[in-house]
Amino acid sequence: MIFTKNAGFLLALLLAATVPSLAQTSPKAAPAQAAASVRKPTPFDGLRKYMAENTRYPEQARAKGVAGTVHVRFERDDAGRIINPSIAKSLEPSCDAEAIRVIKTMPPHLLNVFPPGMSMLLPVVFPAPGSEVTKQ
């Protein structure tokens, strides 16, 4: 009888000690370097690519050494087309005209993440001539 009580106690103690080791544990965090190299795509990747490939630095602005950002305000209609583009922040007339041109020619699908009629403000960057951004 004493053996049975001791065996039951030892069994309960053994189970209590092993249960935490069977519990789920969180996976170890990946090294920061590996986590930094993986980048999830965003809805704006296509827009960034379009802007980088289609914005032309005006020769007039390049000759003057003009650099900066033009902010263009616009809306999109139900079909996704750009309507009412206007300059919210000017840089130089030739840069302003180029910013309006590149926004007006933007494919409708690039802004599908936004509801029609929503007012948007998009920066169009004209980096300094010779900077790393212009060499890409």
N, C-alpha and C positions, 0 to 999 in steps of 0.2 A: 504494500500500500504506500509506504514511504517512497519506494522507487517510482511508482506511478505519479505521485504528486511532484516529485523532483523532475521526472521526465517531462511532464506537462509544462512545468515552469521553464525548464530548459528549452523546450520546443517553442514556447511563446517568446522567450527571450531571443532565440535564434531568428525567428520570423521577424520580430521587431527590428532586429539589427540588419536584416537583409532587404527589407521593403524599401528603405531609402535608396539603396544601391540599384534597385530595379526601376525606380521612378524615372520619368523622362527628364532628360537634361537638355538645355538649350545648346545648339551647335556653337562651336567656337567661332568667334568673329574672324573674318578673313583679314589678312594683313592689309593695312591701309593702302599700300601700293597696288595690290590687286583690285581693291574696291575702287580706287581712283581711275583705273584703266578701263573699267566698264561704265559706259554711259548709256542710259536709256534714251531712246528717241523721244522727242517731244513733238507736239503739234506744230511748233514753230520752226522745226528744222527745214522744212520745205520753203518757208518764207525767207529764212536766212540765206538759203542757197540761192533762191531766185534773186534776192537783193544783191548778193555778192556777184552773181554772174551777169546781171543786167544793168547795174548802175554804172554809167560811164562818167568819168571825171571830165567836166567841160574844159577844153583847152584854154579858154579865156581865164577860168579860175586857176588852172594849173600854172599859167604864165604869171599870174599875180601872187602865187604861193598861198592861195586861200585854202584853209582847212577848217573843218568844223562839222556841225550837224544841222540839217534842215528838218524841222518837224512838220509833217503833213497831216492835217485833220481831214477825215473823210468818213463816209458811210457806205454800206453795201445794200443793194436792193434785194428783193426776193429771189432774183435769179443769180445773185452773188456778184453782180457787176459793181464797180466802184462808182459812187455818185458824190457830187459836191466836194471834190478835193480842193483844199485851200491851204495856204501856208500859215501855220501857227507860229513858227519861229523861222525867220529868214536868215540866210547866210550871205548870199551874193546872188544877183539876178540869174546868172547862168546855172548856178547850183540849184536855185529854187525851181527853175524850169525843168531841169533834169529830174529832180525829185518828183515833180508832178507827173512827168512823162512815165517814169518807171512805176509809179503807183497806178496810173491809168491803164497801163498795159499788163498789169498783174493778172494772172489766171484766177478765175473765181474760186476754184477749189482750195486755194491757199488760205482763204479766210473762212472756210466752212465751220470752224470751231466757234465763230461768233454769230449771234442772231442777226437777221436782217434789220436794218434801221439803226443799229447800234453805232454811235459815234466813236471813231477810233483815232488815235494819234500814233503815227509811226515815225520813228527817227530814221533819216536817211543820212548816213555818214559819208563825209568826204575827207579822208585822212590826208595828212600833210604829204606833199609829193616826196617820194623817196623813203617814206616810212615802211616798216615791215608789212603793214596792212595792205599797202598798194602793190607790194611785190608778190603777193599770193595769187 
